[in-house]
Amino acid sequence: MSELDPHSSLPPLSSVLESVAASLGAADFDNRLRLVPAHSATVLLIDGLGAELVAAHPVDAPNLNAASLDHSTVVAAGFPATTSVSLTSLSTGRTVGQHGMVGYTFRAGADGLVPQSPILNTLRWCVHGDHDHDLLHVAVPEDIQSGTTIFERCRAQGFITRQIVPGHHIGSGLSRAAFRGAGQVIAAEKLDELRVAILAEMTGREPTLAYAYYGGLDLAGHLEGPGSESWREQLRLIDEMVGALADELPAGRQIVVTGDHGMVDTSTGRFDIDTHHELTIGTTAVAGEARVRHIYTERGAAPDVRSVWQETLGDRATVVTREEAIDAGWFGPAVTERHKVRIGDVIAAARGVTAMVRSVVEPLESQLVGQHGAWDSAEQLVPAIVLRGTR
């Protein structure tokens, strides 16, 4: 296993939708992926589609592997490599330190972050561990991520903007934070529904920027592990859909297939934080997820907490202070002052197959086989596979 350098020269995931917008002729966007001009384009995001995982399964994914030889590249998800963070990077064209969604869970209040604020679960937009306690009025999505989205910018320039997502994404806190600006949102959950909806967007007369999402691969990887039979079955079905899209795509249209993160099988590497009392001394909260932990500390306690966590975890994780992480570029080249306080006073990034689980606080998450978030290339690298219409 190898770890990605935070200063890697690979293009970031935040450049994908921006490059697609530039390919449509939208002004003030950087076409870093050097996409050819197109009349309409869709970014198809497959949750959990890691570049190394695709390459390791050529028999299950012949279309994805064949397509990747032509017009495509590999991009870096960013840190933490997790869905809510990556989707916000994609949708805004900004890195984590700029958009402020610093983790799957983190401490955030109405004015950014205050010590007594609850831990925000960004997928459910609720108090982490209490799904009935939503935070839509406390941690207002448009305040948590206040920057303009690429959809808002393109719509202001007269482009048709659409999203094709599962029904439960529509109007969610994360969607409000990351994907506001779409002129229309279409509900589609099954792969057949997704294919039909994407092709419908690709045949319209007006220039259209669309985003589509599918989550079945990620779910299978979490429950059974990447490379498991259920995961491979999902990969085969996705590959078949991508092949069908490539065959039916009209000329002048393009689709970019990408992912938000890869995945690591952590079934043999679980380390239970909740059974180590010494890790709670000097802390006020522990957030993040199994591969990346944001640790909030009492005033002045960060150095001691860092030392204890590093000593306890050993080579299972890299443990740094907030300042060290920022200086090392973990959250991108720049972190705004408003967003710095959302980052844990101490951050622990898992190494190898380690998962820093919490059996008491997070009983369900702790049983997941596949995890992601840290610096391993298997979780950091995702493809940007370009399908160009020829019909």
C-alpha positions in Angstrom: 0.0 0.0 0.0 1.3 3.5 -0.8 0.3 6.9 0.5 -0.4 9.9 -1.7 1.7 13.0 -1.2 -0.6 16.0 -0.3 1.4 18.0 -2.8 0.9 15.5 -5.6 0.9 17.0 -9.1 -2.3 15.1 -10.0 -5.3 17.2 -10.8 -7.7 17.4 -7.9 -11.3 16.2 -8.0 -12.3 19.8 -7.6 -11.1 20.4 -11.2 -13.5 17.9 -12.8 -16.9 19.7 -12.9 -15.0 23.0 -13.5 -13.3 21.5 -16.6 -16.6 20.2 -17.8 -18.2 23.7 -17.5 -15.3 25.1 -19.4 -15.7 22.6 -22.1 -19.3 23.9 -22.6 -17.9 27.4 -23.1 -18.8 28.8 -19.7 -16.7 31.8 -18.8 -14.2 32.0 -16.0 -13.5 28.3 -15.6 -10.2 26.5 -15.8 -10.3 23.5 -18.2 -7.5 21.7 -16.3 -8.5 18.3 -17.7 -8.2 19.7 -21.2 -11.6 18.5 -22.3 -12.6 19.1 -25.9 -15.5 21.5 -26.5 -19.0 20.0 -26.1 -22.6 21.0 -26.6 -23.8 19.3 -23.4 -22.0 17.3 -20.7 -22.7 15.2 -17.7 -20.5 14.3 -14.7 -21.5 10.8 -13.6 -20.2 10.2 -10.1 -20.1 6.6 -8.9 -19.7 6.7 -5.1 -16.7 4.6 -4.1 -15.2 4.2 -7.6 -11.5 4.1 -6.9 -9.0 4.1 -9.8 -6.9 1.3 -8.4 -10.0 -0.8 -7.7 -11.2 -0.4 -11.3 -7.8 -1.3 -12.7 -7.6 -4.4 -10.4 -10.8 -5.8 -11.9 -10.5 -5.6 -15.7 -12.7 -8.6 -16.3 -15.6 -7.1 -14.3 -15.1 -3.6 -15.8 -13.9 -3.9 -19.4 -15.6 -0.7 -20.5 -14.2 1.4 -17.7 -10.8 0.0 -18.2 -10.9 0.4 -22.0 -12.2 3.9 -21.8 -9.5 4.9 -19.4 -6.9 4.3 -22.0 -8.1 7.0 -24.3 -9.2 10.5 -23.1 -9.0 9.9 -19.4 -6.9 10.5 -16.4 -6.7 9.9 -12.6 -7.5 12.7 -10.1 -6.9 13.0 -6.4 -10.0 13.0 -4.2 -8.5 15.3 -1.5 -8.4 14.9 2.3 -10.5 13.6 3.9 -11.4 11.3 1.0 -15.1 11.0 2.0 -18.4 11.6 0.2 -19.6 14.9 1.7 -16.2 16.5 1.4 -15.5 15.2 -2.1 -18.9 16.2 -3.5 -18.5 19.7 -2.2 -15.0 19.9 -3.8 -16.5 18.7 -7.0 -19.5 21.0 -7.0 -17.7 24.2 -6.0 -14.4 23.7 -7.7 -12.7 24.5 -4.4 -10.4 22.5 -2.1 -11.4 21.5 1.4 -9.8 24.4 3.2 -11.7 26.8 0.9 -15.2 25.3 1.1 -15.1 24.3 4.7 -16.7 20.9 4.6 -13.8 19.3 6.5 -15.1 15.9 7.2 -18.0 13.4 7.3 -18.6 14.7 10.8 -17.1 17.8 12.5 -18.0 20.4 15.1 -19.9 23.2 13.5 -22.4 25.8 14.8 -24.4 28.6 13.4 -21.4 30.9 13.3 -18.9 28.3 12.1 -17.8 26.6 15.3 -18.1 27.1 19.0 -17.0 24.8 21.8 -20.5 23.8 22.8 -21.7 23.1 19.3 -22.9 19.6 18.4 -21.1 17.3 16.0 -22.6 17.7 12.6 -23.2 14.5 10.5 -23.0 16.0 7.0 -24.7 13.2 5.2 -27.8 13.3 7.3 -27.4 16.9 8.5 -28.2 15.9 12.0 -26.4 15.6 15.4 -24.0 12.7 14.8 -25.5 9.6 16.6 -29.0 11.2 16.9 -30.7 11.1 13.6 -33.9 12.6 15.0 -32.1 15.8 15.9 -31.7 17.6 12.6 -29.4 20.7 12.5 -30.9 22.5 9.4 -31.7 25.5 11.5 -28.6 25.5 13.7 -25.9 24.7 11.1 -27.7 26.2 8.1 -26.3 24.5 5.0 -25.9 27.8 3.1 -23.9 29.2 5.9 -21.7 26.1 6.5 -20.8 26.2 2.7 -21.4 29.8 1.7 -19.4 29.9 -1.6 -21.1 29.9 -4.9 -21.4 26.5 -6.7 -20.5 25.7 -10.3 -24.2 25.2 -11.0 -25.0 28.7 -9.7 -22.3 30.2 -11.9 -23.3 28.3 -15.0 -27.0 29.0 -14.6 -26.2 32.7 -14.2 -24.6 32.5 -17.6 -27.7 31.0 -19.2 -26.8 27.3 -19.2 -29.4 24.6 -18.4 -28.3 22.9 -15.2 -29.7 19.7 -13.9 -29.1 17.0 -11.3 -30.0 13.3 -11.5 -29.9 11.9 -8.0 -31.7 9.5 -5.6 -34.9 10.9 -4.1 -33.5 11.3 -0.6 -30.8 13.6 -1.9 -33.3 16.1 -3.0 -33.5 19.1 -0.6 -31.1 17.5 1.9 -28.7 19.6 3.9 -25.7 18.3 1.9 -27.5 19.1 -1.4 -28.3 22.6 -0.2 -24.7 23.1 0.9 -23.0 21.7 -2.1 -25.3 21.4 -5.1 -27.6 24.4 -5.0 -28.1 26.1 -8.4 -29.5 23.3 -10.5 -32.5 24.4 -12.5 -34.1 21.0 -12.2 -33.5 18.0 -10.0 -34.6 14.5 -11.3 -35.0 11.6 -9.0 -33.3 8.4 -10.2 -31.9 5.6 -8.1 -31.7 2.5 -10.3 -29.0 2.2 -13.0 -31.6 1.9 -15.8 -33.3 5.0 -14.6 -30.0 6.8 -14.4 -29.0 5.8 -18.0 -32.3 7.0 -19.4 -32.2 10.3 -17.6 -28.6 11.0 -18.6 -29.3 10.3 -22.3 -32.3 12.5 -22.1 -30.1 15.4 -21.0 -27.7 14.6 -23.8 -30.2 14.9 -26.5 -31.7 18.3 -25.7 -31.2 21.4 -27.9 -30.0 23.7 -25.2 -26.5 23.5 -23.8 -26.8 21.5 -20.6 -24.5 20.9 -17.6 -25.7 17.9 -15.6 -24.6 15.9 -12.6 -25.7 12.3 -11.9 -25.0 10.1 -8.8 -25.1 6.4 -8.0 -24.3 4.9 -4.6 -24.7 1.1 -5.0 -20.9 0.4 -5.3 -20.1 2.3 -2.2 -22.8 0.5 -0.2 -21.6 -2.9 -1.3 -18.0 -2.0 -0.4 -18.9 -0.8 3.0 -20.9 -3.9 3.9 -18.9 -6.7 2.2 -15.6 -5.0 1.3 -14.1 -3.8 -2.0 -13.5 -6.8 -4.2 -16.2 -8.9 -2.6 -18.7 -10.7 -4.8 -21.5 -8.2 -4.1 -19.1 -5.3 -4.9 -18.0 -7.0 -8.1 -21.6 -7.5 -9.2 -22.2 -3.8 -8.7 -19.1 -3.0 -10.7 -20.2 -5.2 -13.5 -23.6 -3.5 -13.6 -22.1 -0.1 -13.6 -19.7 -1.1 -16.3 -22.5 -2.3 -18.5 -24.3 1.0 -18.1 -21.2 2.9 -19.0 -20.8 0.8 -22.1 -24.4 1.5 -23.1 -24.0 5.2 -22.5 -20.9 5.2 -24.7 -22.7 3.4 -27.5 -25.7 5.7 -27.4 -24.1 9.1 -26.7 -24.8 11.6 -29.5 -22.0 13.5 -31.2 -21.0 16.7 -29.5 -21.9 15.4 -26.1 -19.6 14.0 -23.4 -19.8 12.2 -20.1 -17.1 12.2 -17.4 -17.3 9.2 -15.1 -15.6 9.8 -11.8 -15.7 8.9 -8.1 -15.6 10.6 -4.8 -13.1 8.2 -3.2 -11.8 4.6 -3.3 -11.9 2.2 -0.4 -9.7 0.0 1.8 -10.7 -3.3 3.3 -10.2 -2.8 7.0 -11.7 -6.0 8.3 -8.3 -7.1 9.8 -7.3 -3.6 11.1 -10.0 -2.5 13.5 -8.7 -0.5 16.4 -11.4 0.4 19.0 -10.9 3.9 20.3 -13.7 3.4 22.8 -11.8 0.7 24.7 -8.8 3.0 25.3 -9.6 5.4 28.1 -6.3 7.2 27.7 -7.4 8.6 24.3 -10.2 10.6 26.0 -8.0 12.5 28.4 -7.9 16.2 27.5 -10.4 15.8 24.7 -13.9 17.4 24.4 -15.1 15.4 21.3 -13.9 13.0 18.6 -15.4 13.4 15.1 -14.5 12.4 11.5 -14.8 8.7 10.7 -12.9 5.5 11.0 -10.0 6.4 8.7 -9.7 10.1 9.7 -10.4 11.4 13.2 -10.9 15.1 14.2 -10.0 15.3 17.9 -11.1 18.4 19.7 -9.2 19.2 22.9 -9.4 21.2 26.0 -7.6 24.5 25.8 -3.8 23.9 25.7 -4.1 20.2 25.7 -3.5 19.5 22.0 0.3 18.7 22.3 -0.3 16.1 25.0 -3.3 14.6 23.3 -1.3 14.3 20.1 1.5 12.5 21.9 -0.9 10.0 23.6 -2.7 9.2 20.4 0.5 8.7 18.5 2.0 6.6 21.2 -1.1 4.5 21.5 -1.7 4.0 17.7 1.9 3.7 16.8 2.4 3.0 13.1 -1.4 2.4 12.6 -1.9 6.2 12.1 -0.2 9.5 11.5 -1.2 11.9 14.2 -0.6 15.7 13.8 -1.9 19.0 15.2 -4.2 21.2 13.3 -1.4 23.6 12.5 0.9 20.8 11.3 -1.9 19.4 9.0 -2.6 22.9 7.5 1.2 23.5 7.0 1.6 20.2 5.3 -1.2 21.0 2.9 -3.6 18.2 4.1 -6.7 20.4 3.5 -5.4 22.1 0.3 -3.0 25.0 -0.4 -5.0 27.4 1.6 -7.4 27.2 4.6 -9.6 30.2 5.4 -9.7 31.6 8.9 -13.4 30.8 9.2 -12.8 27.2 8.4 -9.7 26.5 10.5 -11.6 26.1 13.7 -13.7 23.3 12.2 -10.6 21.1 11.9 -9.8 19.1 15.0 -7.1 20.4 17.3 -5.5 17.0 16.6 -6.0 14.9 13.5 -5.3 11.2 13.2 -5.1 9.7 9.7 -5.1 5.9 9.5 -2.4 4.0 7.7 -2.4 0.5 6.1 -5.7 -1.3 6.8 -6.4 0.4 10.1 -9.9 1.6 11.0 -10.1 3.7 14.2 -13.6 2.5 15.1 -15.8 3.5 18.0 -17.8 0.5 19.1 -19.9 2.4 21.7 -20.5 5.7 20.0 -20.7 4.3 16.4 -21.8 0.7 16.7 -23.1 0.4 13.1 -20.2 2.2 11.4 -17.7 0.2 13.4 -18.9 -3.0 11.7 -18.3 -1.8 8.2 -15.7 -3.7 6.2 -14.7 -1.1 3.6 -13.6 2.3 4.9 -12.1 5.4 3.3 -10.9 8.9 4.1 -7.1 8.9 4.7 -4.0 9.1 2.4 -3.7 5.6 0.9 -3.7 5.7 -2.9 -6.5 3.1 -2.9 -8.8 5.6 -1.3 -7.4 8.8 -2.7 -7.2 8.1 -6.4 -10.3 8.2 -8.6 -10.7 8.0 -12.3 -12.0 10.8 -14.6 -13.1 8.7 -17.6 -14.2 10.7 -20.6 -16.9 9.3 -22.9 -17.3 11.3 -26.2 -20.4 10.9 -28.4 -19.8 9.7 -32.0 -23.3 8.9 -33.2 
